[in-house]
Amino acid sequence: MSIAKLTTGRGMTRQAVTKHLRALEDVRLVRSTHQGRESVWEVERARLAETRRHLEAISNQWDDALARLKSFVER
C-alpha cells in the first residue's frame, strides 16, 4: 500500500507512518518500491513468519520460567 492509503482515516500523519515503516524496513519486515512518485510498501511474509516463530519461542521460555517460579514460591 502507499503511504496515502495507509494513513487515510487512521488519525496518524504520513510522517509518523513513514517513520514506523522505515524501522520495520530496517529489520526487513517490510520493503518499499517506487511507483511513480509514491513509495509502495509490502509486508515480507516469510520474514514476518520467522519473527513470529522466534517470538513464540521466547514467549514459551517465559511461560516455563514463570511456571517454575510459581511452583517454587508455592512450595
C-alpha positions in Angstrom: 0.0 0.0 0.0 1.0 3.6 -0.4 1.5 5.9 2.5 -1.6 7.8 1.4 -3.7 4.6 1.6 -2.1 3.6 4.9 -2.9 6.9 6.6 -6.4 7.5 5.3 -8.8 7.6 8.2 -6.3 6.4 10.8 -5.5 9.5 12.6 -1.8 9.3 12.0 0.3 11.6 10.0 2.2 10.4 6.9 5.4 11.3 8.6 4.6 9.1 11.6 3.6 6.1 9.4 6.7 6.6 7.3 8.9 6.6 10.5 7.4 3.3 11.6 7.7 1.7 8.2 11.4 2.7 8.0 12.0 1.0 11.3 10.2 -2.2 10.0 12.2 -1.9 6.8 15.5 -1.8 8.8 14.7 -5.2 10.2 13.4 -6.5 6.9 9.7 -6.9 7.9 8.6 -4.7 5.1 10.0 -3.4 1.8 9.2 -0.4 -0.4 9.3 0.0 -4.1 8.7 3.2 -6.1 5.7 3.5 -8.4 6.0 6.9 -10.0 6.3 9.5 -7.2 4.9 7.1 -4.5 6.5 4.5 -2.3 4.5 1.3 -2.1 5.0 -0.8 1.0 4.7 -4.6 1.2 5.0 -7.0 4.1 7.8 -9.5 3.9 5.6 -12.5 4.8 8.4 -15.1 5.2 10.4 -12.7 7.4 7.3 -12.0 9.4 6.6 -15.7 9.9 10.2 -16.2 11.0 9.9 -13.4 13.5 6.6 -14.8 14.8 8.3 -18.2 15.4 11.1 -16.5 17.4 8.7 -14.5 19.5 6.6 -17.6 20.2 9.7 -19.4 21.4 10.6 -16.5 23.7 7.1 -16.5 25.0 7.2 -20.2 25.7 10.5 -19.8 27.6 9.0 -17.0 29.7 5.9 -19.2 30.4 8.1 -22.1 31.5 10.3 -19.8 33.7 7.2 -18.2 35.4 5.7 -21.7 36.0 8.9 -22.8 37.7 8.9 -19.6 39.8 5.3 -20.1 40.8 5.9 -23.7 41.7 9.0 -22.7 43.8 7.1 -19.9 45.6 4.1 -22.0 46.4 6.2 -24.8 48.0 
